[in-house]
Amino acid sequence: MGCQKAIAEKIHQKKADYVLALKGNQGHLSEDVQLFLETEVTKESSPKIDDRYQELDKGHGRLEKRICIVSSQLEWLEQKAKWPGLKTVAMIEETREIGDKVSIERRFFISSLPANAKQIALSVRAHWLIENALHWTLDVVFNEDKSCVRKENAGQNMAMMRHIVFNMLSNAKKQFKDVGLKALRKKAAWGDSTLDLILRQYF
């Protein structure tokens, strides 16, 4: 989900909370949050960091350490009023060790959640796992990564169609418990009876 004010507004209106990843498409917001948090995290003890959380993952010769820091002190943030319900900014630093190779990645977020680093870190982690699972399924079922459709809006349109079909197949799978999504897609192409059942289940 993109970091957009309209999305934040809809979530806030539904009395829900958001954790939105910052990218370079929000003017100076991403740069400002990054500069603020990277400056504060270098200090031995910063009163502007409200909470910290750390978790470790080991397995398959890999060590991953994730640190989340959160600040609710946003008086300096000029864009705060433009984001409904905005309460905190956060940084997640992920250090990955595989053999002798070490890589470090930092990601930045805005959130309507209070300054609870564990809650924000786990929310980001859960979203990442869902996104990865969905991407993997789309690639296996539809060969999405091999798609060469790029002209104008064609890529976005095809991605939307794949998501719609994916939802239709997932919904119909209740009637085909021993059939995977890829096989179900083939059955729908081979026979009108399967296709008709899938369409009636969805609509």
Buried (B, 14 or more C-beta within 10 A) or exposed (E): EEBEEEEBBEBBEEEEBBBBBBEEEBEEBBEBBBEBBBEBBEEEEBEBBBBEBEEEEEEEEEEBBBBBBBBBBBEEBEBBEEBBBBBBBBBBBBBBBEEEEEEEEBBBBBBBBBBBBBBBBBBBBEEEEEEEEEEEBBEEBBEBEEBEEEEEEEEEEBBEEBEEBBEBBBEBBEEBEEBBBBEBBEBBEEEEEBBEBBEEBBE
